[in-house]
Amino acid sequence: MRVRLAAAVVATLAAAGCVATPVQVGRAAYQDNCASCHGARATGDGPMAVFVAGGVPNLRQLSLKNGGSFPEAHVVQVVTRVSDLHANIVAMPDFGALLDASPTIYTAPDGEQIRTDATVLAIADYLRSVQN
């Protein structure tokens, strides 16, 4: 179901003669998978956020909190669930279903290779596009 929405967006745009950009695919996947907690505008105010102890991060401030640089590798690690930084946070779901659609290898700036999915990379592209 999760990847189907992003695929539906791509199919709709293709039928209209448009090519879906990674940001468009990422926006659709974000809305389907992340907005319930992080909010439709990625500000941490989704309807499920009230149930998360300690609150939900405002994803529009990732660059601001990282010295003005978007932390793409960190985002990929967290969404893919390979980062032990969030290992103790049970509220963040395992997005394993995303990892079945278009597997790919992401190479982080430090050379680390992370097995992830093209949808996760599109979500990262979308989040980069909404930074304050």
VEXROMI-940701 format. One record per atom (N, C-alpha, C): atom name; residue number from 1; x, y, z. Coordinates in steps of 0.05 Angstrom, whole numbers, plus 32768, in hexadecimal, padded with zeros to 4 digits. Example, Ala and Ser with C-alpha at 12.3 -4.5 7.8 and 13.67 -1.06 7.14 Angstrom:
REM VEXROMI-940701
<rec atome="N" num="1" px="8108" py="7F8E" pz="809C"/>
<rec atome="CA" num="1" px="80F6" py="7FA6" pz="809C"/>
<rec atome="C" num="1" px="8108" py="7FBE" pz="809C"/>
<rec atome="N" num="2" px="8101" py="7FD3" pz="808E"/>
<rec atome="CA" num="2" px="8111" py="7FEB" pz="808F"/>
<rec atome="C" num="2" px="8102" py="8001" pz="809D"/>
***
This chain:
REM VEXROMI-940701
<rec atome="N" num="1" px="8010" py="7FE8" pz="8000"/>
<rec atome="CA" num="1" px="8000" py="8000" pz="8000"/>
<rec atome="C" num="1" px="8011" py="8019" pz="8000"/>
<rec atome="N" num="2" px="8026" py="801A" pz="8011"/>
<rec atome="CA" num="2" px="8036" py="8032" pz="8013"/>
<rec atome="C" num="2" px="8043" py="803A" pz="7FF9"/>
<rec atome="N" num="3" px="804F" py="8027" pz="7FEC"/>
<rec atome="CA" num="3" px="805C" py="802E" pz="7FD3"/>
<rec atome="C" num="3" px="8048" py="8032" pz="7FBC"/>
<rec atome="N" num="4" px="8031" py="8026" pz="7FBF"/>
<rec atome="CA" num="4" px="801C" py="8029" pz="7FAA"/>
<rec atome="C" num="4" px="8014" py="8046" pz="7FA6"/>
<rec atome="N" num="5" px="8013" py="8056" pz="7FBB"/>
<rec atome="CA" num="5" px="800B" py="8072" pz="7FB7"/>
<rec atome="C" num="5" px="8020" py="8080" pz="7FA6"/>
<rec atome="N" num="6" px="8039" py="807D" pz="7FAD"/>
<rec atome="CA" num="6" px="804E" py="8089" pz="7F9D"/>
<rec atome="C" num="6" px="804D" py="807F" pz="7F80"/>
<rec atome="N" num="7" px="8048" py="8065" pz="7F7D"/>
<rec atome="CA" num="7" px="8046" py="805A" pz="7F62"/>
<rec atome="C" num="7" px="802D" py="8066" pz="7F53"/>
<rec atome="N" num="8" px="8018" py="806A" pz="7F62"/>
<rec atome="CA" num="8" px="7FFF" py="8076" pz="7F56"/>
<rec atome="C" num="8" px="8005" py="8093" pz="7F4D"/>
<rec atome="N" num="9" px="8014" py="80A1" pz="7F5D"/>
<rec atome="CA" num="9" px="801B" py="80BD" pz="7F55"/>
<rec atome="C" num="9" px="802B" py="80BC" pz="7F3B"/>
<rec atome="N" num="10" px="803F" py="80AB" pz="7F3A"/>
<rec atome="CA" num="10" px="804F" py="80A8" pz="7F22"/>
<rec atome="C" num="10" px="803E" py="80A1" pz="7F0A"/>
<rec atome="N" num="11" px="802C" py="808E" pz="7F0E"/>
<rec atome="CA" num="11" px="801B" py="8085" pz="7EF8"/>
<rec atome="C" num="11" px="8008" py="809B" pz="7EEE"/>
<rec atome="N" num="12" px="7FFD" py="80AA" pz="7F01"/>
<rec atome="CA" num="12" px="7FEB" py="80C1" pz="7EFA"/>
<rec atome="C" num="12" px="7FFA" py="80D6" pz="7EEB"/>
<rec atome="N" num="13" px="8012" py="80DD" pz="7EF4"/>
<rec atome="CA" num="13" px="8022" py="80F1" pz="7EE6"/>
<rec atome="C" num="13" px="802A" py="80E7" pz="7ECA"/>
<rec atome="N" num="14" px="8031" py="80CE" pz="7EC9"/>
<rec atome="CA" num="14" px="8039" py="80C2" pz="7EAF"/>
<rec atome="C" num="14" px="8022" py="80C3" pz="7E9B"/>
<rec atome="N" num="15" px="800A" py="80BC" pz="7EA5"/>
<rec atome="CA" num="15" px="7FF2" py="80BC" pz="7E94"/>
<rec atome="C" num="15" px="7FEC" py="80D8" pz="7E8A"/>
<rec atome="N" num="16" px="7FF3" py="80EC" pz="7E9A"/>
<rec atome="CA" num="16" px="7FEF" py="8108" pz="7E92"/>
<rec atome="C" num="16" px="8006" py="8113" pz="7E81"/>
<rec atome="N" num="17" px="8019" py="8101" pz="7E7A"/>
<rec atome="CA" num="17" px="802F" py="810A" pz="7E6A"/>
<rec atome="C" num="17" px="8045" py="8117" pz="7E79"/>
<rec atome="N" num="18" px="8045" py="8115" pz="7E94"/>
<rec atome="CA" num="18" px="8059" py="8121" pz="7EA5"/>
<rec atome="C" num="18" px="806C" py="810B" pz="7EAF"/>
<rec atome="N" num="19" px="8084" py="8113" pz="7EB5"/>
<rec atome="CA" num="19" px="8096" py="8101" pz="7EC2"/>
<rec atome="C" num="19" px="8098" py="8109" pz="7EE0"/>
<rec atome="N" num="20" px="8093" py="80F6" pz="7EF1"/>
<rec atome="CA" num="20" px="8094" py="80FB" pz="7F0E"/>
<rec atome="C" num="20" px="80B1" py="8100" pz="7F17"/>
<rec atome="N" num="21" px="80B5" py="8115" pz="7F26"/>
<rec atome="CA" num="21" px="80CF" py="811A" pz="7F31"/>
<rec atome="C" num="21" px="80D2" py="810B" pz="7F4B"/>
<rec atome="N" num="22" px="80EB" py="8106" pz="7F54"/>
<rec atome="CA" num="22" px="80EF" py="80F9" pz="7F6D"/>
<rec atome="C" num="22" px="80E1" py="8108" pz="7F84"/>
<rec atome="N" num="23" px="80E0" py="8123" pz="7F83"/>
<rec atome="CA" num="23" px="80D2" py="8132" pz="7F98"/>
<rec atome="C" num="23" px="80B4" py="812C" pz="7F98"/>
<rec atome="N" num="24" px="80A8" py="812A" pz="7F80"/>
<rec atome="CA" num="24" px="808B" py="8123" pz="7F7F"/>
<rec atome="C" num="24" px="8086" py="8107" pz="7F8A"/>
<rec atome="N" num="25" px="8097" py="80F4" pz="7F82"/>
<rec atome="CA" num="25" px="8094" py="80D9" pz="7F8D"/>
<rec atome="C" num="25" px="8098" py="80D9" pz="7FAB"/>
<rec atome="N" num="26" px="80AC" py="80E8" pz="7FB3"/>
<rec atome="CA" num="26" px="80B2" py="80EA" pz="7FD0"/>
<rec atome="C" num="26" px="809C" py="80F7" pz="7FE0"/>
<rec atome="N" num="27" px="8090" py="810C" pz="7FD5"/>
<rec atome="CA" num="27" px="8079" py="8119" pz="7FE2"/>
<rec atome="C" num="27" px="8062" py="8105" pz="7FE6"/>
<rec atome="N" num="28" px="805C" py="80F6" pz="7FD1"/>
<rec atome="CA" num="28" px="8046" py="80E2" pz="7FD3"/>
<rec atome="C" num="28" px="804D" py="80CD" pz="7FE8"/>
<rec atome="N" num="29" px="8065" py="80C3" pz="7FE7"/>
<rec atome="CA" num="29" px="806D" py="80AE" pz="7FFA"/>
<rec atome="C" num="29" px="806E" py="80B9" pz="8017"/>
<rec atome="N" num="30" px="8077" py="80D2" pz="801A"/>
<rec atome="CA" num="30" px="8077" py="80DF" pz="8034"/>
<rec atome="C" num="30" px="805B" py="80E1" pz="803F"/>
<rec atome="N" num="31" px="8048" py="80EB" pz="802E"/>
<rec atome="CA" num="31" px="802C" py="80EE" pz="8037"/>
<rec atome="C" num="31" px="8021" py="80D3" pz="8040"/>
<rec atome="N" num="32" px="8028" py="80BE" pz="8031"/>
<rec atome="CA" num="32" px="801D" py="80A4" pz="8037"/>
<rec atome="C" num="32" px="8029" py="8097" pz="8050"/>
<rec atome="N" num="33" px="8043" py="809C" pz="8054"/>
<rec atome="CA" num="33" px="8052" py="808D" pz="8069"/>
<rec atome="C" num="33" px="805A" py="809E" pz="8081"/>
<rec atome="N" num="34" px="805C" py="80B8" pz="807E"/>
<rec atome="CA" num="34" px="8069" py="80C8" pz="8093"/>
<rec atome="C" num="34" px="8056" py="80DD" pz="809F"/>
<rec atome="N" num="35" px="8043" py="80E7" pz="8090"/>
<rec atome="CA" num="35" px="8033" py="80FE" pz="8098"/>
<rec atome="C" num="35" px="8022" py="80F9" pz="80B1"/>
<rec atome="N" num="36" px="801B" py="80E0" pz="80B6"/>
<rec atome="CA" num="36" px="800A" py="80DA" pz="80CD"/>
<rec atome="C" num="36" px="8018" py="80E2" pz="80E7"/>
<rec atome="N" num="37" px="8032" py="80E1" pz="80E8"/>
<rec atome="CA" num="37" px="8041" py="80E9" pz="80FF"/>
<rec atome="C" num="37" px="804E" py="8105" pz="80FB"/>
<rec atome="N" num="38" px="805C" py="8108" pz="80E5"/>
<rec atome="CA" num="38" px="806C" py="8120" pz="80E0"/>
<rec atome="C" num="38" px="805B" py="8137" pz="80D5"/>
<rec atome="N" num="39" px="8042" py="8132" pz="80CE"/>
<rec atome="CA" num="39" px="8030" py="8147" pz="80C4"/>
<rec atome="C" num="39" px="8032" py="814B" pz="80A6"/>
<rec atome="N" num="40" px="801C" py="8154" pz="809A"/>
<rec atome="CA" num="40" px="801B" py="8158" pz="807D"/>
<rec atome="C" num="40" px="8030" py="816B" pz="8073"/>
<rec atome="N" num="41" px="8038" py="817E" pz="8084"/>
<rec atome="CA" num="41" px="804C" py="8192" pz="807C"/>
<rec atome="C" num="41" px="8067" py="818C" pz="8088"/>
<rec atome="N" num="42" px="806A" py="8174" pz="8094"/>
<rec atome="CA" num="42" px="8084" py="816A" pz="80A0"/>
<rec atome="C" num="42" px="808D" py="817B" pz="80B8"/>
<rec atome="N" num="43" px="807A" py="8186" pz="80C6"/>
<rec atome="CA" num="43" px="8080" py="8197" pz="80DD"/>
<rec atome="C" num="43" px="807E" py="8189" pz="80F8"/>
<rec atome="N" num="44" px="8079" py="816E" pz="80F7"/>
<rec atome="CA" num="44" px="8078" py="815F" pz="8110"/>
<rec atome="C" num="44" px="805D" py="815F" pz="811E"/>
<rec atome="N" num="45" px="8048" py="8167" pz="810F"/>
<rec atome="CA" num="45" px="802E" py="816A" pz="811C"/>
<rec atome="C" num="45" px="8018" py="8158" pz="8110"/>
<rec atome="N" num="46" px="8020" py="8140" pz="8107"/>
<rec atome="CA" num="46" px="800D" py="812E" pz="80FC"/>
<rec atome="C" num="46" px="7FF9" py="8124" pz="8111"/>
<rec atome="N" num="47" px="7FE3" py="8119" pz="810A"/>
<rec atome="CA" num="47" px="7FCF" py="8110" pz="811D"/>
<rec atome="C" num="47" px="7FD8" py="80FB" pz="8131"/>
<rec atome="N" num="48" px="7FEC" py="80EB" pz="8129"/>
<rec atome="CA" num="48" px="7FF7" py="80D7" pz="813B"/>
<rec atome="C" num="48" px="800D" py="80E1" pz="814D"/>
<rec atome="N" num="49" px="8016" py="80FA" pz="8149"/>
<rec atome="CA" num="49" px="802D" py="8105" pz="8158"/>
<rec atome="C" num="49" px="8026" py="8107" pz="8176"/>
<rec atome="N" num="50" px="800E" py="810B" pz="817D"/>
<rec atome="CA" num="50" px="8006" py="810D" pz="8199"/>
<rec atome="C" num="50" px="800B" py="80F3" pz="81A8"/>
<rec atome="N" num="51" px="800E" py="80DD" pz="819A"/>
<rec atome="CA" num="51" px="8013" py="80C3" pz="81A7"/>
<rec atome="C" num="51" px="8030" py="80BC" pz="81A9"/>
<rec atome="N" num="52" px="8041" py="80CD" pz="819F"/>
<rec atome="CA" num="52" px="805E" py="80C8" pz="819F"/>
<rec atome="C" num="52" px="806B" py="80D7" pz="81B6"/>
<rec atome="N" num="53" px="8075" py="80C8" pz="81CA"/>
<rec atome="CA" num="53" px="8082" py="80D4" pz="81E1"/>
<rec atome="C" num="53" px="809A" py="80E4" pz="81D7"/>
<rec atome="N" num="54" px="809D" py="80FC" pz="81E0"/>
<rec atome="CA" num="54" px="80B3" py="810D" pz="81D9"/>
<rec atome="C" num="54" px="80AF" py="811D" pz="81BF"/>
<rec atome="N" num="55" px="8098" py="8118" pz="81B2"/>
<rec atome="CA" num="55" px="8091" py="8127" pz="819A"/>
<rec atome="C" num="55" px="809E" py="811B" pz="8181"/>
<rec atome="N" num="56" px="8097" py="8127" pz="816B"/>
<rec atome="CA" num="56" px="809F" py="811E" pz="8150"/>
<rec atome="C" num="56" px="80B0" py="8134" pz="8144"/>
<rec atome="N" num="57" px="80C6" py="812E" pz="8138"/>
<rec atome="CA" num="57" px="80D7" py="8144" pz="812D"/>
<rec atome="C" num="57" px="80CA" py="8153" pz="8116"/>
<rec atome="N" num="58" px="80D0" py="816D" pz="8116"/>
<rec atome="CA" num="58" px="80C9" py="817E" pz="80FF"/>
<rec atome="C" num="58" px="80DD" py="817A" pz="80EA"/>
<rec atome="N" num="59" px="80D5" py="816D" pz="80D4"/>
<rec atome="CA" num="59" px="80E8" py="8165" pz="80BF"/>
<rec atome="C" num="59" px="80EF" py="817C" pz="80AD"/>
<rec atome="N" num="60" px="80E2" py="8193" pz="80B0"/>
<rec atome="CA" num="60" px="80E9" py="81AA" pz="80A0"/>
<rec atome="C" num="60" px="8101" py="81B8" pz="80AB"/>
<rec atome="N" num="61" px="810A" py="81B0" pz="80C2"/>
<rec atome="CA" num="61" px="8121" py="81BD" pz="80CF"/>
<rec atome="C" num="61" px="813A" py="81AC" pz="80D0"/>
<rec atome="N" num="62" px="813B" py="8197" pz="80C0"/>
<rec atome="CA" num="62" px="8152" py="8185" pz="80BF"/>
<rec atome="C" num="62" px="816B" py="8194" pz="80B7"/>
<rec atome="N" num="63" px="816A" py="81A4" pz="80A2"/>
<rec atome="CA" num="63" px="8181" py="81B3" pz="8099"/>
<rec atome="C" num="63" px="818A" py="81C7" pz="80AE"/>
<rec atome="N" num="64" px="8176" py="81D5" pz="80B9"/>
<rec atome="CA" num="64" px="817C" py="81E9" pz="80CD"/>
<rec atome="C" num="64" px="818B" py="81DD" pz="80E5"/>
<rec atome="N" num="65" px="8182" py="81C5" pz="80ED"/>
<rec atome="CA" num="65" px="818F" py="81B8" pz="8104"/>
<rec atome="C" num="65" px="81A9" py="81AA" pz="80FC"/>
<rec atome="N" num="66" px="81B0" py="81AB" pz="80E2"/>
<rec atome="CA" num="66" px="81C8" py="819E" pz="80D9"/>
<rec atome="C" num="66" px="81DB" py="81B3" pz="80CC"/>
<rec atome="N" num="67" px="81DB" py="81CB" pz="80D7"/>
<rec atome="CA" num="67" px="81EE" py="81DF" pz="80CD"/>
<rec atome="C" num="67" px="81E8" py="81E9" pz="80B1"/>
<rec atome="N" num="68" px="81CE" py="81E7" pz="80A8"/>
<rec atome="CA" num="68" px="81C7" py="81F1" pz="808E"/>
<rec atome="C" num="68" px="81C9" py="81DD" pz="8078"/>
<rec atome="N" num="69" px="81D2" py="81C5" pz="807E"/>
<rec atome="CA" num="69" px="81D5" py="81B0" pz="806A"/>
<rec atome="C" num="69" px="81C1" py="8199" pz="806F"/>
<rec atome="N" num="70" px="81B3" py="8191" pz="805A"/>
<rec atome="CA" num="70" px="819F" py="817C" pz="805D"/>
<rec atome="C" num="70" px="81AD" py="8162" pz="8062"/>
<rec atome="N" num="71" px="81A6" py="8154" pz="8078"/>
<rec atome="CA" num="71" px="81B4" py="813B" pz="8080"/>
<rec atome="C" num="71" px="81A8" py="8123" pz="8072"/>
<rec atome="N" num="72" px="81AC" py="8122" pz="8058"/>
<rec atome="CA" num="72" px="81A0" py="810C" pz="8048"/>
<rec atome="C" num="72" px="81A7" py="80F0" pz="8052"/>
<rec atome="N" num="73" px="81C0" py="80EB" pz="8058"/>
<rec atome="CA" num="73" px="81C8" py="80D1" pz="8061"/>
<rec atome="C" num="73" px="81BA" py="80C9" pz="807A"/>
<rec atome="N" num="74" px="81B7" py="80DC" pz="808D"/>
<rec atome="CA" num="74" px="81A9" py="80D7" pz="80A6"/>
<rec atome="C" num="74" px="818C" py="80D0" pz="80A0"/>
<rec atome="N" num="75" px="817F" py="80DF" pz="808F"/>
<rec atome="CA" num="75" px="8163" py="80DA" pz="8088"/>
<rec atome="C" num="75" px="8160" py="80BE" pz="807C"/>
<rec atome="N" num="76" px="8171" py="80B7" pz="806A"/>
<rec atome="CA" num="76" px="8170" py="809C" pz="805D"/>
<rec atome="C" num="76" px="8174" py="8087" pz="8073"/>
<rec atome="N" num="77" px="8187" py="808B" pz="8085"/>
<rec atome="CA" num="77" px="818C" py="8077" pz="809A"/>
<rec atome="C" num="77" px="8174" py="8074" pz="80AC"/>
<rec atome="N" num="78" px="8168" py="808A" pz="80B4"/>
<rec atome="CA" num="78" px="8152" py="8089" pz="80C7"/>
<rec atome="C" num="78" px="8139" py="807C" pz="80BA"/>
<rec atome="N" num="79" px="8132" py="8085" pz="80A1"/>
<rec atome="CA" num="79" px="811B" py="807A" pz="8094"/>
<rec atome="C" num="79" px="811F" py="805D" pz="808D"/>
<rec atome="N" num="80" px="8137" py="8055" pz="8086"/>
<rec atome="CA" num="80" px="813E" py="803A" pz="807F"/>
<rec atome="C" num="80" px="8141" py="8029" pz="8099"/>
<rec atome="N" num="81" px="8144" py="8036" pz="80AF"/>
<rec atome="CA" num="81" px="8147" py="8029" pz="80CA"/>
<rec atome="C" num="81" px="8162" py="801B" pz="80CD"/>
<rec atome="N" num="82" px="8177" py="8027" pz="80C1"/>
<rec atome="CA" num="82" px="8191" py="801C" pz="80C6"/>
<rec atome="C" num="82" px="81A1" py="802D" pz="80DA"/>
<rec atome="N" num="83" px="8195" py="8043" pz="80E2"/>
<rec atome="CA" num="83" px="81A2" py="8055" pz="80F5"/>
<rec atome="C" num="83" px="819B" py="804B" pz="8111"/>
<rec atome="N" num="84" px="81B0" py="8046" pz="8121"/>
<rec atome="CA" num="84" px="81AA" py="803E" pz="813D"/>
<rec atome="C" num="84" px="81A3" py="8057" pz="814E"/>
<rec atome="N" num="85" px="81A5" py="806E" pz="8143"/>
<rec atome="CA" num="85" px="819D" py="8087" pz="8151"/>
<rec atome="C" num="85" px="8180" py="8085" pz="815A"/>
<rec atome="N" num="86" px="816F" py="8079" pz="814A"/>
<rec atome="CA" num="86" px="8153" py="8077" pz="8151"/>
<rec atome="C" num="86" px="814A" py="805B" pz="8158"/>
<rec atome="N" num="87" px="815D" py="8049" pz="815F"/>
<rec atome="CA" num="87" px="8157" py="802D" pz="8164"/>
<rec atome="C" num="87" px="8144" py="802B" pz="817C"/>
<rec atome="N" num="88" px="8146" py="803D" pz="818F"/>
<rec atome="CA" num="88" px="8134" py="803B" pz="81A7"/>
<rec atome="C" num="88" px="811A" py="8049" pz="81A4"/>
<rec atome="N" num="89" px="8115" py="8055" pz="818D"/>
<rec atome="CA" num="89" px="80FB" py="8063" pz="8188"/>
<rec atome="C" num="89" px="80E9" py="8050" pz="8179"/>
<rec atome="N" num="90" px="80D6" py="8045" pz="8188"/>
<rec atome="CA" num="90" px="80C4" py="8031" pz="817C"/>
<rec atome="C" num="90" px="80AE" py="803E" pz="816C"/>
<rec atome="N" num="91" px="80AA" py="8058" pz="816F"/>
<rec atome="CA" num="91" px="8094" py="8066" pz="8160"/>
<rec atome="C" num="91" px="809A" py="8068" pz="8142"/>
<rec atome="N" num="92" px="80B4" py="8069" pz="813B"/>
<rec atome="CA" num="92" px="80BB" py="806A" pz="811F"/>
<rec atome="C" num="92" px="80B8" py="804E" pz="8113"/>
<rec atome="N" num="93" px="80A5" py="804B" pz="8100"/>
<rec atome="CA" num="93" px="80A0" py="8031" pz="80F5"/>
<rec atome="C" num="93" px="80B8" py="8027" pz="80E4"/>
<rec atome="N" num="94" px="80B8" py="800D" pz="80E0"/>
<rec atome="CA" num="94" px="80CB" py="8001" pz="80CE"/>
<rec atome="C" num="94" px="80BF" py="8002" pz="80B2"/>
<rec atome="N" num="95" px="80CD" py="8010" pz="80A0"/>
<rec atome="CA" num="95" px="80C2" py="8014" pz="8085"/>
<rec atome="C" num="95" px="80CC" py="7FFE" pz="8072"/>
<rec atome="N" num="96" px="80CD" py="7FE5" pz="807C"/>
<rec atome="CA" num="96" px="80D6" py="7FCE" pz="806C"/>
<rec atome="C" num="96" px="80C5" py="7FCB" pz="8053"/>
<rec atome="N" num="97" px="80AC" py="7FD2" pz="8054"/>
<rec atome="CA" num="97" px="809B" py="7FCF" pz="803C"/>
<rec atome="C" num="97" px="80A5" py="7FE1" pz="8025"/>
<rec atome="N" num="98" px="80B0" py="7FF7" pz="802C"/>
<rec atome="CA" num="98" px="80BC" py="8009" pz="8017"/>
<rec atome="C" num="98" px="80D4" py="7FFC" pz="800A"/>
<rec atome="N" num="99" px="80E1" py="7FEB" pz="8019"/>
<rec atome="CA" num="99" px="80FA" py="7FE0" pz="800F"/>
<rec atome="C" num="99" px="80F6" py="7FC9" pz="7FFC"/>
<rec atome="N" num="100" px="80DE" py="7FC3" pz="7FF5"/>
<rec atome="CA" num="100" px="80D8" py="7FAD" pz="7FE3"/>
<rec atome="C" num="100" px="80D3" py="7FB6" pz="7FC6"/>
<rec atome="N" num="101" px="80CF" py="7FD0" pz="7FC2"/>
<rec atome="CA" num="101" px="80C6" py="7FDA" pz="7FA8"/>
<rec atome="C" num="101" px="80DD" py="7FDE" pz="7F94"/>
<rec atome="N" num="102" px="80EF" py="7FEF" pz="7F9B"/>
<rec atome="CA" num="102" px="8105" py="7FF6" pz="7F89"/>
<rec atome="C" num="102" px="8120" py="7FF7" pz="7F99"/>
<rec atome="N" num="103" px="812A" py="7FE0" pz="7FA1"/>
<rec atome="CA" num="103" px="8142" py="7FE0" pz="7FB1"/>
<rec atome="C" num="103" px="8159" py="7FEE" pz="7FA3"/>
<rec atome="N" num="104" px="8169" py="7FFC" pz="7FB2"/>
<rec atome="CA" num="104" px="8180" py="800A" pz="7FA8"/>
<rec atome="C" num="104" px="8194" py="800D" pz="7FBD"/>
<rec atome="N" num="105" px="81AC" py="8015" pz="7FB6"/>
<rec atome="CA" num="105" px="81C1" py="801A" pz="7FC9"/>
<rec atome="C" num="105" px="81C6" py="8038" pz="7FCA"/>
<rec atome="N" num="106" px="81C5" py="8043" pz="7FE1"/>
<rec atome="CA" num="106" px="81CB" py="8060" pz="7FE5"/>
<rec atome="C" num="106" px="81E8" py="8061" pz="7FF0"/>
<rec atome="N" num="107" px="81F8" py="8072" pz="7FE3"/>
<rec atome="CA" num="107" px="8213" py="8076" pz="7FED"/>
<rec atome="C" num="107" px="8214" py="8091" pz="7FFB"/>
<rec atome="N" num="108" px="8219" py="8090" pz="8015"/>
<rec atome="CA" num="108" px="821A" py="80A8" pz="8025"/>
<rec atome="C" num="108" px="8234" py="80B7" pz="801F"/>
<rec atome="N" num="109" px="8235" py="80D1" pz="8026"/>
<rec atome="CA" num="109" px="824D" py="80E1" pz="8021"/>
<rec atome="C" num="109" px="8267" py="80D5" pz="802D"/>
<rec atome="N" num="110" px="8264" py="80C6" pz="8043"/>
<rec atome="CA" num="110" px="827C" py="80BA" pz="804F"/>
<rec atome="C" num="110" px="8283" py="809F" pz="8042"/>
<rec atome="N" num="111" px="8274" py="8097" pz="802D"/>
<rec atome="CA" num="111" px="8279" py="807E" pz="801F"/>
<rec atome="C" num="111" px="8269" py="8066" pz="8029"/>
<rec atome="N" num="112" px="825B" py="8069" pz="803F"/>
<rec atome="CA" num="112" px="824A" py="8053" pz="8049"/>
<rec atome="C" num="112" px="8235" py="804D" pz="8035"/>
<rec atome="N" num="113" px="8231" py="8033" pz="8030"/>
<rec atome="CA" num="113" px="821C" py="802B" pz="801D"/>
<rec atome="C" num="113" px="8205" py="801F" pz="802D"/>
<rec atome="N" num="114" px="81ED" py="802A" pz="8027"/>
<rec atome="CA" num="114" px="81D5" py="8022" pz="8036"/>
<rec atome="C" num="114" px="81C1" py="8016" pz="8022"/>
<rec atome="N" num="115" px="81B9" py="7FFD" pz="8028"/>
<rec atome="CA" num="115" px="81A4" py="7FF0" pz="8018"/>
<rec atome="C" num="115" px="818A" py="7FFE" pz="801F"/>
<rec atome="N" num="116" px="817D" py="800A" pz="800C"/>
<rec atome="CA" num="116" px="8164" py="8018" pz="8011"/>
<rec atome="C" num="116" px="8152" py="8014" pz="7FF9"/>
<rec atome="N" num="117" px="8140" py="8027" pz="7FF5"/>
<rec atome="CA" num="117" px="812D" py="8026" pz="7FDF"/>
<rec atome="C" num="117" px="812B" py="8041" pz="7FD2"/>
<rec atome="N" num="118" px="8125" py="8041" pz="7FB8"/>
<rec atome="CA" num="118" px="8123" py="805B" pz="7FAA"/>
<rec atome="C" num="118" px="810E" py="806D" pz="7FB6"/>
<rec atome="N" num="119" px="80F9" py="8061" pz="7FC2"/>
<rec atome="CA" num="119" px="80E4" py="8071" pz="7FCF"/>
<rec atome="C" num="119" px="80EF" py="8080" pz="7FE7"/>
<rec atome="N" num="120" px="8101" py="8074" pz="7FF6"/>
<rec atome="CA" num="120" px="810D" py="8081" pz="800D"/>
<rec atome="C" num="120" px="811E" py="8099" pz="8003"/>
<rec atome="N" num="121" px="812C" py="8095" pz="7FED"/>
<rec atome="CA" num="121" px="813C" py="80AB" pz="7FE2"/>
<rec atome="C" num="121" px="812A" py="80C1" pz="7FD8"/>
<rec atome="N" num="122" px="8113" py="80BA" pz="7FCD"/>
<rec atome="CA" num="122" px="8100" py="80CF" pz="7FC4"/>
<rec atome="C" num="122" px="80F4" py="80DE" pz="7FDC"/>
<rec atome="N" num="123" px="80EF" py="80D0" pz="7FF2"/>
<rec atome="CA" num="123" px="80E6" py="80DE" pz="800A"/>
<rec atome="C" num="123" px="80FB" py="80F2" pz="8013"/>
<rec atome="N" num="124" px="8115" py="80E9" pz="8013"/>
<rec atome="CA" num="124" px="812B" py="80FB" pz="801A"/>
<rec atome="C" num="124" px="812B" py="8114" pz="8007"/>
<rec atome="N" num="125" px="8127" py="810F" pz="7FED"/>
<rec atome="CA" num="125" px="8126" py="8126" pz="7FDA"/>
<rec atome="C" num="125" px="810F" py="8139" pz="7FE1"/>
<rec atome="N" num="126" px="80F8" py="812E" pz="7FE8"/>
<rec atome="CA" num="126" px="80E1" py="813F" pz="7FF0"/>
<rec atome="C" num="126" px="80E8" py="814F" pz="8009"/>
<rec atome="N" num="127" px="80F3" py="8141" pz="801D"/>
<rec atome="CA" num="127" px="80F9" py="8150" pz="8036"/>
<rec atome="C" num="127" px="810E" py="8166" pz="8031"/>
<rec atome="N" num="128" px="8121" py="8161" pz="8020"/>
<rec atome="CA" num="128" px="8135" py="8175" pz="8019"/>
<rec atome="C" num="128" px="8126" py="818E" pz="800D"/>
<rec atome="N" num="129" px="8111" py="8189" pz="7FFE"/>
<rec atome="CA" num="129" px="8103" py="819E" pz="7FF0"/>
<rec atome="C" num="129" px="80F2" py="81AF" pz="8003"/>
<rec atome="N" num="130" px="80EC" py="81A6" pz="801B"/>
<rec atome="CA" num="130" px="80DB" py="81B5" pz="802D"/>
<rec atome="C" num="130" px="80EA" py="81C1" pz="8045"/>
<rec atome="N" num="131" px="8104" py="81C1" pz="8043"/>
<rec atome="CA" num="131" px="8113" py="81CD" pz="8059"/>
<rec atome="C" num="131" px="810F" py="81EB" pz="805C"/>
<rec atome="N" num="132" px="810D" py="81F4" pz="8075"/>
<rec atome="CA" num="132" px="8109" py="8211" pz="807B"/>
<rec atome="C" num="132" px="8123" py="821F" pz="8076"/>
***
